[in-house]
Amino acid sequence: MRKQMEGDNQRRRALARDARGRGRLPSQTGASLSASKQITSLDRSERSGPPPAGQRKPDTTRGGPAPPPAAVAERPRPLPDERPAPVTTLGYRDLVGDVSRRAGVDFSTAKVAAEATVLALARALDEAERERLLEAVPVKLHDVVPVDGVERRHDLPGFLAEVGRRSRLTPEQARYQAQATLAALADADGELVESLRVPDGLRDLLAPPPAVGGGLVGATSATAPLDEQELRDALGRLPYWSSDRQSLVRTIELPNGNLDRVLDRLDQLRGETGRGPQIGRPDPDSAVLTVRSQQVDGVSASDVDLARQVDDAIDEAGAGMAAG
């Protein structure tokens, strides 16, 4: 048996040498040896080519596909702004239409006056209040002229002069249109208007309209004229005035110097309130005062209020003359 095994080994060695001489591996001819196989295994441990396959061989596809490599964005997308944009609570056409109705003017005229009023008021407010106002009103009312380009006025005459300059209105017309604009704003968002810290000199513009007569809305004007009974009652409280149902008229007769002092006081009243009587001077010692609203076909409650203010101004000037 030993001799047979030795002969077999010799034969295998011969076959292995023969296989190597032909450039083949001993295992390919069935004449491999344990040592040869170990060396061959070591030589093939660093083989090139595709990865080995088999039941027990590693395979990246086993257990599901391998996850793709994570992509790196070259330029990250900007995240959307989570803050909600400020919502304009007042509609442009509705607001200007309301101003037009209240002031008794066409849409274009009301638009210009509303723009001038919003800009002048925004400029008069401090920065925080200004931002709240501009965020609430329609953008079309303040997107043409920058607020910083408007003169800042906290006094009523200066404010009305600025509104009038931008809307080409007289101070009296500017006051009327500014009141109509602020009334429309208050009607649309009363909480906003009430919360604004309007300078004291301008708060008269926020006064509500009279409850009777002039507080009613007519078909073609913002303020309906007083009816016959209301006009009669008003004249009963204005003993120095008369009326032709279109205006209120008072005549003053004083020495020239004293009359000049009274008329100067009436000019001052116009500067303080934005309204004043029309003054005619037929002779040096007399003057005719006429109060009339251009927007109303008749005498309104605001005309009656102005007549009272004129009487007070005349009394004040007369007291000064008596003291002098």
C-alpha positions in Angstrom: 0.0 0.0 0.0 2.8 2.4 0.9 4.5 1.7 -2.4 1.3 2.3 -4.3 0.7 5.7 -2.5 4.3 6.7 -3.2 3.9 5.7 -6.9 0.7 7.7 -7.1 2.5 10.8 -5.6 5.3 10.4 -8.1 2.7 10.2 -10.9 0.9 13.3 -9.7 4.2 15.2 -9.5 5.0 14.3 -13.0 1.5 15.3 -14.2 1.9 18.6 -12.3 5.2 19.4 -13.9 3.8 18.5 -17.3 0.8 20.8 -16.7 3.1 23.7 -15.7 5.2 23.1 -18.7 2.2 23.7 -20.8 1.2 26.8 -18.9 -1.7 25.2 -17.1 -2.5 24.8 -13.4 -2.2 21.3 -11.9 -5.7 21.5 -10.7 -6.9 21.9 -14.3 -5.4 18.5 -15.2 -6.5 16.7 -12.0 -2.9 16.5 -10.7 -3.0 19.2 -7.9 -1.3 18.8 -4.6 -2.2 20.3 -1.3 0.9 22.6 -1.3 0.2 23.6 -4.9 -3.3 24.4 -4.1 -2.3 26.5 -1.1 0.2 28.5 -3.2 -2.3 28.9 -6.0 -4.9 30.0 -3.5 -2.5 32.6 -2.1 -1.7 33.8 -5.7 -5.4 34.2 -6.5 -6.3 36.0 -3.3 -5.5 39.2 -5.1 -7.1 38.4 -8.3 -8.4 41.1 -10.7 -11.7 41.1 -12.6 -15.3 41.0 -11.4 -16.0 40.3 -7.8 -16.4 36.6 -6.9 -19.9 35.1 -6.9 -21.4 32.2 -5.1 -23.8 31.2 -2.4 -21.4 32.3 0.4 -19.6 35.1 -1.5 -20.2 38.7 -0.5 -22.7 40.4 -2.8 -23.9 44.0 -2.4 -27.3 43.1 -3.9 -28.1 40.7 -1.1 -30.7 42.1 1.3 -32.0 44.7 -1.2 -30.3 47.3 -3.4 -27.6 49.3 -1.9 -28.7 52.9 -1.1 -27.5 55.5 -3.6 -24.9 57.9 -2.4 -26.3 61.1 -0.8 -26.5 64.0 -3.2 -25.0 67.3 -2.2 -26.9 70.3 -3.5 -24.7 72.8 -5.1 -27.0 75.6 -4.2 -29.6 75.1 -1.5 -33.1 76.3 -2.2 -34.3 79.3 -0.3 -37.0 78.4 2.2 -40.3 80.1 1.8 -41.0 83.0 4.1 -43.3 81.6 6.8 -44.4 85.1 7.9 -47.8 86.0 6.3 -47.8 89.1 4.2 -49.7 92.1 5.7 -53.2 92.0 4.5 -54.8 95.2 3.2 -58.2 95.3 4.9 -59.5 98.3 2.9 -60.4 98.0 -0.7 -59.1 100.8 -3.0 -62.2 101.4 -5.1 -64.5 101.0 -2.1 -62.6 103.5 0.0 -62.1 106.1 -2.7 -65.8 105.6 -3.7 -66.8 106.3 -0.1 -64.7 109.5 -0.1 -66.3 110.5 -3.4 -69.7 110.0 -2.0 -69.0 111.9 1.2 -67.3 114.8 -0.5 -69.7 115.0 -3.4 -66.9 114.9 -6.0 -66.0 112.5 -8.8 -63.8 109.5 -8.3 -60.7 111.1 -9.8 -60.9 114.1 -7.5 -61.6 112.0 -4.5 -58.6 109.8 -5.3 -56.2 112.7 -5.5 -57.5 114.2 -2.2 -57.4 110.8 -0.5 -53.8 110.3 -1.6 -52.8 113.8 -0.3 -54.6 113.2 3.0 -53.0 109.8 3.6 -49.5 111.0 2.7 -49.8 114.1 4.9 -51.2 112.2 7.8 -48.6 109.4 7.5 -45.9 112.1 7.6 -47.4 113.7 10.7 -47.3 110.4 12.6 -44.3 108.8 14.3 -42.6 105.9 12.5 -44.5 103.0 14.1 -47.9 104.6 13.7 -47.0 105.5 10.1 -46.2 101.9 9.2 -49.5 100.7 10.7 -51.4 103.3 8.7 -49.7 102.5 5.4 -50.1 98.8 5.9 -53.8 99.2 6.4 -54.7 101.6 3.5 -54.6 100.5 -0.1 -51.1 100.7 -1.6 -52.4 102.8 -4.5 -52.9 105.7 -2.1 -49.2 106.0 -1.3 -47.1 104.2 -3.9 -46.4 107.2 -6.2 -44.9 109.8 -3.8 -42.6 108.8 -1.0 -43.8 109.8 2.4 -40.5 111.4 3.2 -41.1 113.8 0.3 -44.1 115.3 2.1 -43.6 118.2 4.5 -44.3 117.2 8.1 -46.9 119.5 9.6 -48.6 119.0 13.0 -50.7 122.2 12.9 -54.0 122.2 11.2 -53.3 125.2 8.8 -50.0 123.7 7.7 -51.5 120.3 7.3 -54.4 121.6 5.1 -52.0 123.7 3.1 -49.9 120.5 2.4 -53.1 118.6 1.4 -54.3 121.5 -0.7 -50.9 121.9 -2.4 -50.9 118.2 -3.5 -54.5 118.1 -4.5 -54.8 121.7 -5.9 -57.5 122.5 -3.4 -58.2 125.6 -1.3 -57.7 125.2 2.4 -61.4 125.0 2.9 -61.8 122.3 0.2 -58.8 120.5 1.6 -60.3 120.4 5.0 -63.6 119.1 3.6 -61.9 116.4 1.6 -59.5 115.4 4.4 -62.5 115.0 6.8 -64.3 112.9 4.2 -61.2 110.7 3.8 -60.7 110.2 7.5 -64.4 109.5 7.9 -64.2 106.9 5.2 -61.2 105.3 6.9 -62.9 105.3 10.3 -66.0 103.7 8.7 -63.9 100.9 7.1 -61.6 100.4 10.1 -62.6 102.4 13.1 -60.2 100.6 15.4 -57.3 101.7 13.3 -58.2 105.3 13.2 -59.0 105.4 16.9 -55.7 103.8 17.8 -53.5 106.2 15.8 -51.8 108.9 17.9 -52.9 111.8 15.7 -51.2 115.1 16.8 -53.5 117.3 18.9 -53.5 120.0 16.3 -55.1 117.7 13.7 -57.7 115.9 15.9 -60.4 118.3 14.7 -60.3 116.5 11.4 -61.5 113.3 13.2 -64.6 115.0 14.6 -67.8 113.2 13.7 -70.2 115.0 11.3 -73.1 116.9 12.8 -76.0 114.8 13.9 -78.7 116.8 12.0 -78.9 118.6 8.7 -75.3 118.6 7.6 -74.8 115.0 8.9 -77.2 113.6 6.3 -76.0 112.3 3.0 -77.7 113.8 0.0 -78.0 112.3 -3.5 -75.3 114.6 -5.1 -73.3 115.9 -2.2 -71.7 114.6 1.0 -73.7 116.9 3.2 -77.4 117.5 2.7 -78.6 121.1 3.0 -80.7 122.1 6.0 -84.4 121.9 5.4 -86.6 125.0 5.8 -87.4 124.4 9.5 -83.7 123.6 10.4 -82.6 126.8 8.6 -85.2 128.9 10.4 -84.1 127.4 13.8 -80.4 128.1 13.0 -81.1 131.7 12.1 -82.9 132.1 15.4 -79.6 131.3 17.1 -77.7 133.6 14.8 -79.3 137.0 15.2 -76.7 138.9 13.1 -77.1 136.7 10.1 -79.5 136.4 7.2 -79.9 133.8 4.4 -81.0 133.4 0.8 -81.1 129.6 1.3 -77.8 129.2 -0.4 -75.5 131.0 2.0 -75.4 132.9 5.3 -74.6 136.6 5.3 -73.6 139.2 8.0 -72.7 142.8 7.5 -70.3 144.6 9.9 -70.0 148.4 10.2 -67.1 149.8 12.2 -64.6 152.6 12.0 -61.9 151.8 9.5 -59.2 150.9 12.0 -61.4 148.7 14.1 -62.8 147.0 11.1 -59.3 146.2 9.9 -58.6 144.6 13.3 -61.7 142.4 13.0 -61.0 141.3 9.5 -57.4 140.4 10.5 -58.9 138.2 13.2 -61.1 136.5 10.6 -58.1 135.8 8.4 -56.5 134.2 11.5 -59.6 132.0 11.9 -59.2 130.7 8.4 -55.6 129.8 9.1 -56.6 128.0 12.4 -59.5 126.0 11.0 -59.0 125.9 7.2 -62.3 127.7 6.7 -63.4 131.3 6.8 -66.0 133.6 5.4 -65.8 135.3 2.1 -65.2 139.0 2.8 -66.5 141.9 0.7 -65.5 145.5 1.4 -68.0 147.8 -0.2 -66.5 150.8 1.6 -63.8 151.5 4.3 -66.2 151.3 7.2 -68.2 148.2 6.3 -67.7 144.6 5.3 -70.0 141.8 4.1 -69.3 138.3 5.4 -70.6 135.3 3.4 -70.5 131.7 4.5 -71.2 129.1 1.8 -70.1 125.5 1.1 -69.1 124.8 -2.5 -70.1 121.2 -2.2 -73.6 121.8 -0.9 -76.6 123.2 -2.8 -77.8 125.2 0.2 -76.9 126.0 3.8 -75.4 123.1 5.7 -74.8 122.5 9.4 -71.1 123.1 8.9 -72.0 126.6 7.5 -73.9 127.3 10.7 -70.9 126.2 12.8 -68.6 128.5 10.9 -71.0 131.4 11.4 -70.8 130.8 15.1 -67.1 130.8 15.0 -67.1 134.1 13.1 -69.3 135.6 15.7 -67.0 134.5 18.4 -64.0 135.9 16.6 -65.7 139.2 16.1 -66.6 139.3 19.8 -63.0 138.5 20.7 -61.7 141.3 18.5 -64.3 143.7 19.9 -63.2 142.8 23.5 -59.6 143.6 22.5 -60.7 146.9 21.1 -62.6 147.8 24.3 -59.6 146.9 26.4 -57.4 149.0 24.2 
